[in-house]
Amino acid sequence: MSYNRERSSSRGKSSSRGKSSSRDGRRRYDSDAAKKLKRQGPLPKPVEVGMTYDVDITEITGKGDGIARVQGFIVFVEYGKIGNKIRIKVTEVADRFAKATIEV
């Protein structure tokens, strides 16, 4: 029986078809869609500081604040409880989320 060293040398190595790797070992996909998103920059936020919105609280954070969404944008609501349908006032807007209080 012959032993093929070339064949055994590729053992344990994964194929990298269709993707490239960066030096830190993370996968990186080079697609036209990803490049287009990078060029667009940040998307406009659907909420503004000082504005009021009617929302449903759908989740709770570990700290006890409610989580609502306005057009998919996450809003943390102080003292919000799951199932509440409330009016909120936005107090802070960050890149990926906003904070709000319950409007009385």
Secondary structure, DSSP 8 states (H G I E B T S, - for coil): ----HHHHHTTT----TT-EE-TTS-EE---HHHHHHHHH-S---S--TT-EEEEE--EE-TTS-EEEEETTEEEEETT--TT-EEEEEEEEE-SSEEEEEE--
